[in-house]
Amino acid sequence: MEKIALDVVALTDSESHPGNFALILEERPVGRRLPIIIGKAEAQAIAMALENMQPQRPLTHDLFKQTLEALQATLEEVFIYKLKDSRFYAQLQLKNMSEEVIIIEARSSDAVALSVRFACPIYTTSEILDAAGFVSDSIAVVDKKGPFSDYPLAELEALLAKLLAKEDYQSAARIRDVIERKKNKK
């Protein structure tokens, strides 16, 4: 079974499940998107990690990360491996100090919250993307691979203009941040 890499691209209010949030993961290279409905607490945990916000006291996911680090274990990857009855199933692949691989079952929202803290990859299968994914035309970049930071500045600016025209402000903010980082490096 081939694993397909995903990136976190958006976190927004869920229209289909009021009071919850939609976590949007996107296939690399830019392609199909996978929406996962998550709760408010998990959305907050993911958003805080994405924005590099440090709470005064550790949140549950921060505590789990600190515990793994104290045990000299690392989170190597997150794998969203199953979709059953509209529910996603995920696994954490850990490596301990003896280099042993340990697989732990997790909710997909918790797995993603940890992945952003560890900066580890997120994967799924083509079957899951076929069943629950959708193709988004909000990002019209084709035949590109790798992170947006590798894209030329002119392409990023063109992409930002397209996203703003489509009112996809969350994706636009992400591209704007990449552009600012590229300009600050010069």
C-alpha positions in Angstrom: 0.0 0.0 0.0 1.4 3.3 -1.1 1.4 6.1 1.4 0.5 9.6 0.1 1.9 12.6 1.9 -0.5 15.3 3.2 0.0 18.9 4.4 -2.2 20.8 6.7 -3.6 23.6 4.6 -6.7 25.0 6.4 -8.7 24.9 9.6 -12.1 26.4 9.4 -15.6 26.3 10.9 -17.5 23.3 9.7 -20.6 24.1 7.7 -21.9 20.6 7.8 -21.3 20.1 11.6 -22.0 23.4 13.4 -19.9 23.9 16.5 -17.1 21.7 15.0 -14.2 22.5 12.7 -13.0 21.2 9.4 -9.3 20.3 9.2 -8.2 20.3 5.6 -5.3 18.2 4.6 -3.9 18.4 1.0 -2.1 15.8 -1.0 1.4 16.5 -2.2 2.0 17.8 -4.8 -1.0 20.2 -4.6 -4.0 18.0 -5.4 -6.9 16.3 -3.6 -8.0 17.7 -0.3 -9.1 15.6 2.7 -11.6 17.3 5.1 -11.7 15.8 8.6 -14.3 17.1 11.0 -12.8 17.7 14.5 -13.8 19.2 17.8 -13.1 22.7 19.1 -10.4 21.6 21.6 -8.5 19.7 18.9 -8.8 22.6 16.4 -7.5 24.9 19.1 -4.5 22.6 19.7 -3.7 22.4 16.0 -4.1 26.1 15.5 -1.9 27.0 18.4 0.9 24.7 17.2 0.6 26.0 13.6 0.9 29.6 14.9 3.8 28.7 17.3 1.8 29.9 20.3 3.0 28.9 23.7 0.3 28.5 26.3 1.2 29.4 29.9 0.6 25.7 30.9 1.1 22.8 28.6 -1.9 21.5 26.7 -2.5 17.8 26.5 -0.7 17.4 23.2 2.3 19.5 24.5 2.4 17.3 27.6 2.4 14.1 25.4 5.2 15.6 23.3 7.3 16.5 26.4 6.7 13.0 27.8 7.9 11.3 24.6 10.9 13.5 24.5 11.7 12.7 28.2 11.5 9.0 27.2 13.8 9.7 24.3 11.2 8.8 21.8 10.2 10.6 18.6 7.1 10.8 16.5 8.3 9.7 13.1 5.0 9.9 11.1 1.2 10.0 11.3 -0.7 7.6 9.1 -4.4 8.0 8.5 -5.0 4.5 7.4 -8.8 3.8 7.6 -12.2 5.4 7.0 -15.2 3.5 8.4 -18.7 4.9 9.0 -17.4 8.5 8.2 -14.7 8.1 10.9 -11.0 8.4 10.2 -8.5 6.1 12.0 -4.9 7.1 12.5 -1.7 5.6 13.9 1.3 7.3 15.4 4.6 5.7 14.4 7.1 6.3 17.2 10.7 5.4 17.5 12.2 4.9 21.0 15.8 5.3 22.0 16.6 1.7 21.0 15.4 2.6 17.5 12.4 0.3 17.9 9.3 1.3 16.0 6.1 1.5 18.1 2.7 1.9 16.6 -0.1 3.6 18.7 -3.7 4.0 17.6 -5.0 7.6 17.8 -7.8 9.8 16.7 -6.9 11.6 13.5 -7.3 15.0 15.1 -4.9 14.1 18.0 -2.5 12.6 15.5 -2.4 15.8 13.5 -2.1 17.9 16.6 1.0 15.9 17.5 2.4 15.9 14.0 2.5 19.7 13.8 4.3 19.8 17.2 6.9 17.2 16.0 7.0 18.5 12.4 6.6 15.0 11.2 4.9 13.9 8.0 1.3 12.9 7.7 0.3 10.1 5.3 -2.9 8.5 4.0 -3.8 6.1 1.2 -5.2 6.7 -2.2 -8.3 4.7 -1.2 -9.1 7.2 1.5 -8.5 10.2 -0.8 -10.8 8.5 -3.4 -13.5 7.9 -0.8 -13.5 11.2 1.1 -11.3 13.6 -0.7 -12.1 16.3 -3.2 -10.2 18.3 -5.8 -9.9 21.9 -5.1 -9.4 24.5 -7.8 -8.5 27.2 -5.2 -4.8 26.5 -5.7 -4.1 26.3 -9.4 -0.5 25.1 -9.2 0.2 22.0 -11.2 3.3 19.9 -11.8 5.0 21.2 -8.7 6.4 19.2 -5.9 7.8 20.2 -2.5 6.9 22.9 0.0 5.8 26.4 -1.1 9.1 27.8 0.3 10.7 26.1 -2.8 8.5 28.0 -5.3 9.8 31.2 -7.0 8.6 34.4 -5.5 6.7 35.4 -8.7 4.7 32.2 -8.7 3.8 32.6 -5.0 2.6 36.2 -5.6 0.5 35.0 -8.6 -1.0 32.3 -6.4 -1.7 34.7 -3.6 -3.6 37.0 -6.0 -5.7 34.0 -7.2 -6.5 32.9 -3.7 -7.5 36.4 -2.7 -9.8 36.7 -5.7 -11.5 33.4 -4.7 -11.7 34.7 -1.1 -9.7 31.7 0.2 -8.2 33.8 3.0 -6.8 30.9 5.1 -4.8 29.6 2.1 -3.8 33.1 1.2 -2.5 33.8 4.7 -0.3 30.7 4.4 1.1 31.8 1.1 1.5 35.4 2.4 3.6 34.1 5.3 5.8 32.1 2.9 6.3 35.2 0.7 7.3 37.3 3.8 9.8 34.7 4.9 11.3 34.6 1.4 11.6 38.4 1.3 13.1 38.6 4.8 15.9 36.1 3.7 17.0 38.5 0.9 
